[in-house]
């Protein structure tokens, strides 16, 4: 019997859902007219103490109420809302409409007075009418979403907990009710005082009961609705949840929520920043603006991860002109389009964008850029940085990373640019691969320019991996998890430093503001991270388990494939052992030796004409004496 009724109701609701928009509005309007009549009957009968369906007083009340309701509801936008998604927005519209309606009806019945109609009708009828309309809206929403939507959905319904019993969690829950694939089982909060309370009818549980709750309610998803907490607190919560086989997703922080309103569409996968990122440090505005405000800036490699973020930071910081240089047409197109949108959305005025397609190794092109646009500051981020690719193409790596750096620096010096900052890498420290050796050679090039230049301040900024850059392990691991594994790990002992791209770019700009000439600035990367731990955490937070000897029935394998050519088990940031502090807590300074200018120039001149990879690598070893290539390691092992 109940199943038959449900089937009939569902069929009727489905037919209503298929109606045209104007037909649905007409039905809602007619329902409101009927509710108005009912509210008049109820209000009048309550006032006189007997049920009266029709008399002269009811006719007078009906005429005034309908003449008031129709224009007020239409002009207030009551019928513009999507009926099936009735929520706080619709209730606000109803409250506004009823406020106007109540004032008009109250004025007519209470102040003016109608013969034969009790004055209190001006209060009772609007209240009863509002209750009826509100109830019907909420009931219709329940029928359309909870009955029709869920009966239509044929997939698996996931049991969900929202972590965070605050306004963000409440908004998320309201938005989630339109998702038939999700069933909200309650809220979790670490405030024990909220345990057992209810938020919009859903129970709040203490976070200490999470293990029991996940097991009893068969929870498969946890949504973190904590946009205002700091990263340390978020990491602690993630550490607590990672032990369970649940899929964890999160809301962005409040700065990322552009509108300030929260919906289910804002939910995203946990980023590695949520697990590893440090608390951001507010930039020193004096250092930040010293090489930017009111100046013409050239960023090489503008379409890359660091180059692009430098462009974003510079665009928002008062630069007069920003020259975007990149060898890739597509990358240049993308960053220019993004910056134009940024300028328009944030109403940035007075900034001129100059996209330039070209290579830093093209001397004529570089001289043309400097003579035409006369940049004040150069951020040199252009480089071939993918270790295996440079290992397979040493001549191109040397040409771009070393010769290109010298060509660009020479053009900058000739044009008397004020500041030149080379973006370097931790792989330049005691390099074991060609890419790292070319970057260390590029550092030495800049150090020699710093020794001989008076007009231009040449300096370098060295740091490790940035989260989310092209070639990062994080998107690779996520893709492998989505495909069902296995996760490929070069070595279970590998550790790496990680930093967010925005933090790295901000620190680079501030380091430039401290430069006197010749410094190797080293960014504080925090603690190194074991890549195996990172992979296991990502698996667990996807609601899966790692397959291994102790868990042969797990979901995802982690396979060790061996170090790539030239890859280290761990990275270093400083060649020496005595880094100096600076006026910024997260920027250190190192003074490191380099080859004499004559020897350096002679080797680079030889590299310029060299097209033989073996000879080029031999010259590179002479340029970077600490360079221990993997092939050398193999020979040493064979000799021993």
C-alpha positions as CSV (number, residue, x, y, z in Angstrom):
1,X,0.0,0.0,0.0
2,X,2.7,2.5,1.0
3,X,4.8,1.5,-2.0
4,X,1.8,2.2,-4.3
5,X,1.3,5.6,-2.7
6,X,5.0,6.4,-3.1
7,X,4.9,5.4,-6.7
8,X,1.8,7.6,-7.4
9,X,3.4,10.6,-5.7
10,X,6.7,10.1,-7.5
11,X,4.9,9.8,-10.9
12,X,2.9,13.0,-10.2
13,X,6.0,14.9,-9.1
14,X,7.9,13.7,-12.1
15,X,5.1,15.1,-14.4
16,X,5.2,18.4,-12.6
17,X,9.0,18.6,-12.9
18,X,8.6,18.1,-16.7
19,X,6.3,21.1,-17.1
20,X,7.5,24.3,-18.7
21,X,8.8,27.1,-16.5
22,X,5.7,29.3,-17.0
23,X,3.4,26.4,-16.2
24,X,5.2,25.8,-12.9
25,X,5.0,29.5,-12.0
26,X,1.3,29.4,-12.7
27,X,0.8,26.5,-10.4
28,X,2.7,28.1,-7.6
29,X,0.7,31.4,-8.1
30,X,-2.6,29.5,-7.9
31,X,-1.5,27.6,-4.8
32,X,-0.6,30.9,-3.1
33,X,-4.1,32.3,-4.0
34,X,-5.6,29.2,-2.4
35,X,-3.4,29.6,0.7
36,X,-4.4,33.2,1.0
37,X,-8.1,32.2,1.0
38,X,-7.4,29.5,3.6
39,X,-5.5,31.9,5.8
40,X,-8.5,34.2,5.8
41,X,-10.8,31.5,6.8
42,X,-8.5,30.4,9.6
43,X,-7.7,33.9,10.8
44,X,-11.3,35.1,10.8
45,X,-12.6,31.9,12.5
46,X,-9.9,32.0,15.2
47,X,-10.9,35.7,15.9
48,X,-14.7,35.2,16.2
49,X,-14.5,31.7,17.8
50,X,-16.6,29.8,15.3
51,X,-15.8,28.3,11.8
52,X,-17.2,30.7,9.1
53,X,-16.4,29.9,5.5
54,X,-18.3,32.7,3.8
55,X,-20.0,35.9,4.8
56,X,-19.8,39.6,4.0
57,X,-16.8,40.1,6.3
58,X,-14.9,37.2,4.7
59,X,-15.6,38.8,1.3
60,X,-14.2,42.2,2.3
61,X,-11.1,40.6,3.8
62,X,-10.6,38.4,0.7
63,X,-10.9,41.4,-1.7
64,X,-8.3,43.5,0.2
65,X,-5.9,40.6,0.8
66,X,-5.9,39.4,-2.8
67,X,-5.5,42.9,-4.2
68,X,-2.5,43.4,-1.9
69,X,-0.9,40.0,-2.3
70,X,-0.8,39.8,-6.1
71,X,1.2,43.0,-6.9
72,X,3.4,42.7,-3.7
73,X,4.4,39.0,-4.4
74,X,5.1,39.7,-8.1
75,X,7.1,42.8,-7.6
76,X,9.1,41.3,-4.7
77,X,10.3,38.4,-7.0
78,X,8.6,35.6,-5.1
79,X,7.9,33.8,-8.4
80,X,11.4,34.3,-9.9
81,X,13.0,31.7,-7.5
82,X,13.4,28.1,-8.5
83,X,10.8,26.4,-6.4
84,X,12.5,23.0,-5.9
85,X,15.5,24.7,-4.4
86,X,13.7,26.6,-1.7
87,X,16.2,27.7,0.9
88,X,17.5,30.7,2.9
89,X,17.5,32.8,-0.3
90,X,13.8,32.1,-1.0
91,X,12.9,32.6,2.6
92,X,14.5,36.0,2.6
93,X,12.5,36.9,-0.5
94,X,9.3,35.7,1.3
95,X,10.1,37.6,4.5
96,X,10.6,40.8,2.4
97,X,7.3,40.3,0.5
98,X,5.4,39.5,3.7
99,X,6.8,42.5,5.5
100,X,5.4,44.8,2.8
101,X,2.2,42.8,2.7
102,X,1.8,43.0,6.4
103,X,2.3,46.7,6.5
104,X,-0.3,47.3,3.8
105,X,-2.9,44.9,5.3
106,X,-2.3,46.1,8.8
107,X,-2.7,49.7,7.7
108,X,-6.0,49.0,6.0
109,X,-7.6,46.8,8.8
110,X,-6.0,48.3,11.9
111,X,-5.5,52.0,11.1
112,X,-8.2,52.7,8.6
113,X,-10.6,50.0,9.7
114,X,-13.2,48.1,7.6
115,X,-16.8,48.0,8.8
116,X,-17.7,44.5,10.1
117,X,-14.1,43.3,10.1
118,X,-12.2,42.9,13.4
119,X,-9.1,45.1,13.5
120,X,-6.9,42.2,14.8
121,X,-7.4,40.5,11.4
122,X,-4.6,42.8,10.2
123,X,-2.2,40.9,12.5
124,X,-3.6,37.4,12.5
125,X,-4.1,36.9,8.8
126,X,-0.5,37.8,7.6
127,X,0.9,35.5,10.3
128,X,-1.2,32.6,9.3
129,X,-0.6,33.2,5.6
130,X,3.1,33.3,6.1
131,X,3.1,30.0,8.0
132,X,1.1,28.3,5.3
133,X,3.2,29.6,2.4
134,X,6.5,28.8,4.2
135,X,5.3,25.3,5.1
136,X,4.2,24.6,1.5
137,X,7.6,25.8,0.1
138,X,9.6,23.6,2.5
139,X,7.3,20.6,1.9
140,X,7.6,21.0,-1.9
141,X,11.3,21.2,-1.7
142,X,11.4,18.0,0.4
143,X,9.1,16.2,-2.1
144,X,11.1,17.4,-5.2
145,X,14.6,16.7,-3.8
146,X,14.3,14.0,-1.2
147,X,11.6,11.9,-2.9
148,X,11.8,12.6,-6.6
149,X,15.5,13.3,-6.8
150,X,16.6,10.3,-4.8
151,X,14.1,7.9,-6.5
152,X,15.5,9.0,-9.8
153,X,19.1,8.3,-8.7
154,X,20.1,4.8,-9.5
155,X,23.8,4.9,-8.3
156,X,25.3,4.2,-4.9
157,X,24.4,6.6,-2.1
158,X,27.4,7.7,0.0
159,X,27.1,8.3,3.7
160,X,28.6,11.6,4.6
161,X,29.8,13.4,7.7
162,X,30.5,17.1,7.7
163,X,33.5,18.0,9.9
164,X,32.7,21.4,11.3
165,X,29.3,22.3,13.0
166,X,29.5,26.0,12.1
167,X,28.0,28.3,9.5
168,X,30.2,26.9,6.8
169,X,29.0,23.3,7.6
170,X,25.4,24.5,7.8
171,X,25.6,26.1,4.3
172,X,27.4,23.1,2.9
173,X,24.7,20.8,4.3
174,X,21.9,22.9,2.8
175,X,23.6,22.8,-0.6
176,X,24.3,19.1,-0.3
177,X,20.6,18.2,0.0
178,X,20.2,18.7,-3.7
179,X,22.8,15.9,-4.2
180,X,21.0,12.5,-4.4
181,X,24.3,10.6,-4.3
182,X,25.0,12.0,-0.8
183,X,23.2,11.2,2.5
184,X,24.1,13.5,5.4
185,X,24.6,11.4,8.5
186,X,25.4,14.4,10.8
187,X,28.2,16.8,11.8
188,X,31.5,16.2,13.6
189,X,33.1,18.9,15.8
190,X,36.0,18.9,18.3
191,X,34.0,21.1,20.6
192,X,32.7,18.5,23.1
193,X,29.9,20.9,24.3
194,X,28.2,20.5,21.0
195,X,27.9,16.7,21.3
196,X,24.3,15.6,21.0
197,X,23.1,19.0,19.8
198,X,21.3,19.3,16.5
199,X,22.0,21.7,13.5
200,X,19.0,22.1,11.1
201,X,17.8,18.7,12.4
202,X,21.0,16.8,12.0
203,X,22.9,15.6,15.0
204,X,26.3,16.9,16.0
205,X,28.9,14.3,17.3
206,X,32.1,14.9,19.2
207,X,35.2,14.2,17.1
208,X,36.5,11.8,19.8
209,X,33.7,9.4,18.8
210,X,34.7,9.4,15.1
211,X,36.0,5.8,15.0
212,X,32.8,4.4,16.4
213,X,30.7,6.7,14.3
214,X,32.4,5.7,11.0
215,X,31.9,2.0,11.8
216,X,28.3,2.2,13.0
217,X,27.0,4.6,10.3
218,X,29.1,3.1,7.5
219,X,30.6,6.5,6.6
220,X,32.4,6.7,3.3
221,X,32.9,10.4,2.9
222,X,34.1,13.2,5.3
223,X,33.8,16.8,4.1
224,X,35.9,19.4,6.0
225,X,33.9,22.5,6.4
226,X,36.6,24.5,8.2
227,X,37.5,27.4,5.9
228,X,38.8,29.6,8.7
229,X,41.2,27.3,10.6
230,X,44.9,27.5,10.2
231,X,47.0,24.9,8.4
232,X,48.4,23.4,11.6
233,X,44.9,22.7,12.9
234,X,43.9,21.3,9.5
235,X,46.9,19.0,9.4
236,X,46.0,17.7,12.9
237,X,42.5,16.9,11.8
238,X,43.7,15.2,8.6
239,X,46.2,13.1,10.7
240,X,43.2,12.0,12.9
241,X,41.1,11.0,9.9
242,X,43.8,9.4,7.7
243,X,43.7,6.2,9.8
244,X,40.1,5.4,8.6
245,X,39.0,4.1,5.2
246,X,37.1,7.2,4.2
247,X,37.4,9.7,1.3
248,X,38.3,13.2,2.6
249,X,37.5,16.4,0.8
250,X,37.5,20.0,1.9
251,X,36.2,23.5,1.4
252,X,38.9,26.1,0.3
253,X,39.9,28.7,2.8
254,X,37.9,31.9,3.0
255,X,40.3,33.9,0.8
256,X,39.7,31.4,-2.0
257,X,35.9,31.6,-1.6
258,X,35.4,34.6,-3.9
259,X,31.7,35.2,-3.1
260,X,32.0,34.3,0.6
261,X,29.0,31.9,0.2
262,X,29.5,28.2,0.4
263,X,28.0,25.5,-1.9
264,X,28.6,21.9,-2.6
265,X,30.5,22.9,-5.8
266,X,33.2,24.5,-3.7
267,X,34.2,21.1,-2.3
268,X,37.6,19.9,-3.7
269,X,40.1,17.2,-3.1
270,X,42.6,17.8,-0.4
271,X,45.6,19.5,-1.8
272,X,49.1,18.7,-0.7
273,X,49.2,22.3,0.8
274,X,46.5,21.1,3.3
275,X,49.0,18.4,4.5
276,X,52.4,20.0,4.2
277,X,51.9,23.7,3.7
278,X,53.1,26.0,6.5
279,X,51.3,29.0,7.9
280,X,51.9,31.9,5.5
281,X,54.0,34.8,6.7
282,X,52.7,38.3,5.8
283,X,55.2,39.8,3.3
284,X,57.4,42.7,4.3
285,X,55.8,45.4,2.2
286,X,58.9,47.5,2.1
287,X,61.0,44.6,0.7
288,X,58.1,43.5,-1.5
289,X,57.7,46.8,-3.2
290,X,61.3,47.9,-3.6
291,X,61.9,46.2,-6.9
292,X,58.2,46.3,-8.1
293,X,56.2,49.4,-7.4
294,X,56.2,51.9,-10.3
295,X,58.8,49.9,-12.3
296,X,59.0,48.0,-15.5
297,X,59.5,44.3,-14.8
298,X,60.8,41.6,-17.1
299,X,59.9,38.0,-16.2
300,X,61.5,35.2,-18.3
301,X,59.8,31.9,-18.3
302,X,56.6,33.8,-17.6
303,X,54.3,30.9,-18.5
304,X,55.9,28.4,-16.1
305,X,54.9,27.6,-12.5
306,X,57.2,30.1,-10.7
307,X,57.3,32.6,-13.6
308,X,53.5,32.7,-13.8
309,X,53.1,33.2,-10.0
310,X,55.7,36.0,-10.1
311,X,53.6,37.7,-12.8
312,X,50.5,37.4,-10.7
313,X,52.2,38.8,-7.6
314,X,53.8,41.6,-9.6
315,X,50.5,42.5,-11.4
316,X,48.8,43.0,-8.0
317,X,51.7,45.0,-6.5
318,X,51.8,48.3,-8.3
319,X,54.2,47.6,-11.3
320,X,54.0,50.1,-14.2
321,X,54.8,47.6,-17.0
322,X,55.2,43.8,-17.0
323,X,57.0,42.1,-19.9
324,X,56.2,38.5,-20.2
325,X,58.9,36.5,-22.0
326,X,58.5,32.8,-22.9
327,X,59.6,30.4,-25.5
328,X,56.3,28.5,-25.6
329,X,53.6,30.2,-27.6
330,X,50.8,28.3,-25.7
331,X,52.2,29.1,-22.2
332,X,52.6,32.8,-23.1
333,X,49.0,32.9,-24.5
334,X,47.7,31.3,-21.3
335,X,49.5,33.6,-18.8
336,X,48.6,36.7,-20.7
337,X,44.9,35.7,-20.8
338,X,45.0,34.9,-17.1
339,X,46.7,38.2,-16.2
340,X,44.2,40.2,-18.3
341,X,41.3,38.5,-16.4
342,X,43.1,39.3,-13.1
343,X,43.5,42.9,-14.0
344,X,39.8,43.2,-15.0
345,X,38.5,41.3,-12.0
346,X,40.6,43.2,-9.4
347,X,40.3,46.6,-11.2
348,X,44.1,47.0,-11.5
349,X,44.9,50.3,-13.2
350,X,48.0,51.6,-14.8
351,X,49.6,48.2,-15.6
352,X,50.8,47.5,-19.2
353,X,51.3,43.9,-20.3
354,X,53.9,43.2,-23.0
355,X,53.9,39.5,-24.2
356,X,57.1,38.6,-26.0
357,X,57.8,35.3,-27.7
358,X,61.4,34.3,-27.7
359,X,64.4,32.6,-26.2
360,X,66.8,34.0,-23.6
361,X,69.6,32.5,-25.7
362,X,68.8,34.9,-28.6
363,X,71.2,37.8,-27.9
364,X,69.7,40.2,-30.6
365,X,66.2,39.6,-29.2
366,X,67.3,40.3,-25.6
367,X,69.1,43.5,-26.6
368,X,66.0,44.6,-28.5
369,X,63.8,44.0,-25.4
370,X,66.0,46.0,-23.2
371,X,66.5,48.9,-25.6
372,X,62.8,49.1,-26.3
373,X,61.2,48.6,-22.9
374,X,64.1,49.5,-20.6
375,X,63.1,47.2,-17.7
376,X,64.2,48.1,-14.1
377,X,64.0,44.6,-12.7
378,X,64.6,41.1,-14.3
379,X,63.3,37.9,-12.7
380,X,65.0,35.1,-14.7
381,X,62.9,32.0,-14.2
382,X,63.3,30.5,-17.7
383,X,65.1,27.2,-17.6
384,X,64.8,23.6,-18.7
385,X,64.2,21.9,-15.4
386,X,62.9,18.4,-16.0
387,X,65.8,16.2,-14.9
388,X,65.3,13.2,-17.3
389,X,64.7,15.4,-20.3
390,X,67.8,17.5,-19.7
391,X,69.7,14.3,-19.1
392,X,68.7,13.1,-22.5
393,X,69.3,16.5,-24.2
394,X,72.5,17.9,-22.5
395,X,73.4,20.3,-25.3
396,X,70.0,22.0,-25.2
397,X,70.0,22.1,-21.4
398,X,73.5,23.8,-21.5
399,X,72.4,26.2,-24.2
400,X,69.3,27.3,-22.5
401,X,70.3,27.2,-18.8
402,X,73.9,28.4,-19.0
403,X,74.4,30.3,-22.3
404,X,70.9,31.8,-22.2
405,X,71.6,33.1,-18.6
406,X,74.8,34.7,-19.7
407,X,73.2,36.2,-22.8
408,X,70.4,37.7,-20.8
409,X,72.7,38.9,-18.0
410,X,75.0,40.6,-20.5
411,X,72.0,42.4,-22.1
412,X,70.8,43.5,-18.7
413,X,74.2,44.8,-17.7
414,X,74.6,46.7,-21.0
415,X,71.2,48.3,-20.4
416,X,72.1,49.1,-16.8
417,X,69.1,47.3,-15.4
418,X,68.8,48.0,-11.6
419,X,68.1,44.5,-10.3
420,X,68.6,41.0,-11.8
421,X,67.4,37.9,-9.9
422,X,68.2,34.4,-11.0
423,X,65.7,31.7,-9.9
424,X,67.8,28.7,-9.0
425,X,67.2,25.2,-7.5
426,X,68.3,22.9,-4.7
427,X,69.5,20.5,-7.5
428,X,72.4,23.0,-8.1
429,X,73.9,21.9,-4.7
430,X,76.5,19.2,-5.3
431,X,74.6,18.2,-8.5
432,X,74.3,14.6,-9.6
433,X,72.5,15.4,-12.9
434,X,73.0,17.7,-15.9
435,X,70.1,19.9,-15.0
436,X,71.4,20.7,-11.6
437,X,75.0,21.2,-12.9
438,X,73.7,23.7,-15.5
439,X,71.9,25.7,-12.8
440,X,75.0,25.7,-10.6
441,X,77.0,27.0,-13.6
442,X,74.3,29.6,-14.2
443,X,74.7,30.7,-10.6
444,X,78.4,31.1,-11.2
445,X,77.7,33.2,-14.3
446,X,75.6,35.5,-12.2
447,X,78.2,35.6,-9.4
448,X,80.8,36.8,-11.9
449,X,78.5,39.4,-13.3
450,X,77.9,40.6,-9.8
451,X,81.7,41.0,-9.2
452,X,82.1,43.2,-12.3
453,X,78.9,45.2,-12.4
454,X,78.3,48.5,-10.6
455,X,75.0,49.6,-12.1
456,X,73.2,46.3,-11.9
457,X,72.7,44.3,-8.7
458,X,72.9,40.6,-9.6
459,X,71.7,38.0,-7.1
460,X,70.2,34.5,-7.0
461,X,67.4,32.8,-5.1
462,X,67.6,29.0,-4.5
463,X,64.8,26.8,-3.3
464,X,63.4,23.2,-3.7
465,X,60.3,21.7,-5.1
466,X,57.1,23.8,-5.3
467,X,53.7,22.2,-4.8
468,X,51.6,21.8,-8.0
469,X,54.4,22.7,-10.5
470,X,54.6,20.9,-13.8
471,X,56.3,17.5,-13.2
472,X,55.3,17.5,-9.5
473,X,54.7,14.0,-7.9
474,X,51.4,15.2,-6.4
475,X,49.3,15.3,-9.6
476,X,51.0,12.2,-10.8
477,X,50.1,10.3,-7.6
478,X,46.5,11.5,-7.8
479,X,46.1,10.4,-11.4
480,X,47.5,7.0,-10.5
481,X,45.1,6.6,-7.6
482,X,42.2,7.5,-9.8
483,X,43.3,4.8,-12.3
484,X,43.4,2.2,-9.5
485,X,47.2,2.2,-9.2
486,X,49.9,1.3,-8.9
487,X,51.7,4.4,-7.6
488,X,55.2,4.4,-9.0
489,X,57.9,5.5,-6.5
490,X,61.5,5.9,-7.5
491,X,62.8,4.8,-4.1
492,X,61.2,4.3,-0.7
493,X,63.9,6.4,0.9
494,X,63.5,9.5,-1.3
495,X,62.8,12.8,0.6
496,X,62.1,16.2,-0.8
497,X,61.5,19.7,0.4
498,X,58.2,21.3,-0.6
499,X,56.9,24.9,-0.7
500,X,53.7,26.4,-2.1
501,X,54.1,28.3,-5.3
502,X,52.7,31.6,-3.9
503,X,55.0,31.5,-0.9
504,X,58.0,30.8,-3.1
505,X,57.2,33.7,-5.4
506,X,56.6,36.1,-2.5
507,X,59.9,35.2,-0.9
508,X,61.7,35.6,-4.2
509,X,60.4,39.1,-4.6
510,X,61.3,40.0,-1.0
511,X,64.8,38.5,-1.4
512,X,65.3,40.8,-4.5
513,X,64.4,43.7,-2.2
514,X,67.4,42.8,0.1
515,X,69.9,42.2,-2.7
516,X,73.2,44.2,-2.6
517,X,74.8,42.1,-5.3
518,X,76.3,38.6,-5.5
519,X,74.2,37.0,-2.8
520,X,72.9,33.5,-3.0
521,X,69.6,33.7,-1.1
522,X,68.2,30.4,0.1
523,X,64.6,30.0,1.1
524,X,63.7,28.2,4.3
525,X,61.8,25.1,3.0
526,X,60.9,23.7,6.4
527,X,61.3,20.0,7.0
528,X,61.9,17.5,4.2
529,X,59.1,15.1,3.4
530,X,59.4,11.3,2.8
531,X,57.7,10.7,-0.6
532,X,56.5,7.2,0.5
533,X,54.6,8.8,3.5
534,X,53.1,11.3,1.1
535,X,51.9,8.6,-1.3
536,X,50.4,6.5,1.6
537,X,48.6,9.5,3.0
538,X,47.1,10.4,-0.4
539,X,45.8,6.8,-0.8
540,X,44.2,6.8,2.6
541,X,42.6,10.2,2.2
542,X,41.0,8.9,-1.1
543,X,39.1,6.4,1.0
544,X,41.4,3.5,-0.1
545,X,44.1,1.3,1.5
546,X,47.7,0.5,0.5
547,X,48.3,-3.1,-0.6
548,X,51.3,-4.7,0.9
549,X,52.5,-7.7,2.9
550,X,50.5,-6.7,6.0
551,X,47.4,-5.9,3.8
552,X,47.3,-8.2,0.7
553,X,43.7,-7.2,0.1
554,X,44.4,-3.5,-0.1
555,X,43.3,-1.3,-3.0
556,X,46.5,0.5,-4.3
557,X,50.0,-0.9,-4.8
558,X,53.1,1.3,-4.3
559,X,55.8,0.1,-6.7
560,X,59.4,1.0,-6.4
561,X,60.9,1.6,-9.9
562,X,64.4,2.9,-9.1
563,X,65.9,6.3,-9.2
564,X,65.8,8.1,-12.5
565,X,69.1,9.1,-14.2
566,X,70.8,11.8,-12.1
567,X,68.2,11.7,-9.3
568,X,69.2,12.0,-5.6
569,X,67.7,10.3,-2.6
570,X,67.6,13.7,-0.8
571,X,68.2,17.3,-1.7
572,X,70.4,20.0,-0.2
573,X,70.0,23.8,-0.2
574,X,73.4,25.0,0.8
575,X,76.9,24.0,-0.5
576,X,78.6,25.4,2.6
577,X,77.7,24.9,6.2
578,X,77.3,28.4,7.6
579,X,74.2,30.1,6.2
580,X,73.6,33.7,7.4
581,X,70.3,35.1,8.6
582,X,68.6,38.1,6.9
583,X,66.0,40.5,8.0
584,X,63.4,38.0,6.8
585,X,62.8,34.9,9.0
586,X,62.4,32.6,6.0
587,X,65.2,33.8,3.8
588,X,68.8,32.8,4.4
589,X,72.0,34.0,2.7
590,X,75.0,32.1,1.6
591,X,78.3,33.4,0.2
592,X,79.6,30.6,-2.1
593,X,82.8,30.4,-4.1
594,X,82.9,30.3,-7.9
595,X,85.4,30.0,-10.7
596,X,87.6,33.0,-11.6
597,X,86.1,35.1,-14.4
598,X,88.8,34.2,-16.9
599,X,88.4,30.5,-16.4
600,X,84.7,30.8,-16.5
601,X,84.6,32.8,-19.7
602,X,87.0,30.3,-21.4
603,X,84.9,27.3,-20.5
604,X,81.7,29.0,-21.5
605,X,83.3,30.0,-24.8
606,X,84.2,26.3,-25.4
607,X,80.6,25.3,-24.5
608,X,79.2,27.8,-27.0
609,X,80.7,26.0,-30.0
610,X,80.4,22.4,-28.5
611,X,77.9,20.1,-30.2
612,X,79.2,16.8,-28.8
613,X,77.3,15.6,-25.7
614,X,80.3,13.8,-24.1
615,X,82.6,16.8,-24.6
616,X,79.9,19.2,-23.4
617,X,79.5,17.1,-20.2
618,X,83.3,17.1,-19.7
619,X,83.3,20.9,-19.9
620,X,80.3,21.1,-17.6
621,X,82.3,19.1,-15.0
622,X,85.2,21.6,-15.3
623,X,82.7,24.4,-14.8
624,X,81.1,22.7,-11.7
625,X,83.9,20.7,-10.0
626,X,81.5,19.2,-7.4
627,X,79.3,17.8,-10.2
628,X,79.3,14.0,-9.7
629,X,77.4,12.5,-12.7
630,X,75.6,9.2,-12.3
631,X,77.7,7.7,-15.0
632,X,80.7,8.6,-12.8
633,X,79.1,6.8,-9.9
634,X,78.6,3.7,-12.1
635,X,82.3,3.7,-13.1
636,X,83.4,4.1,-9.5
637,X,81.3,1.1,-8.5
638,X,82.7,-1.0,-11.3
639,X,86.2,0.0,-10.4
640,X,85.7,-1.0,-6.8
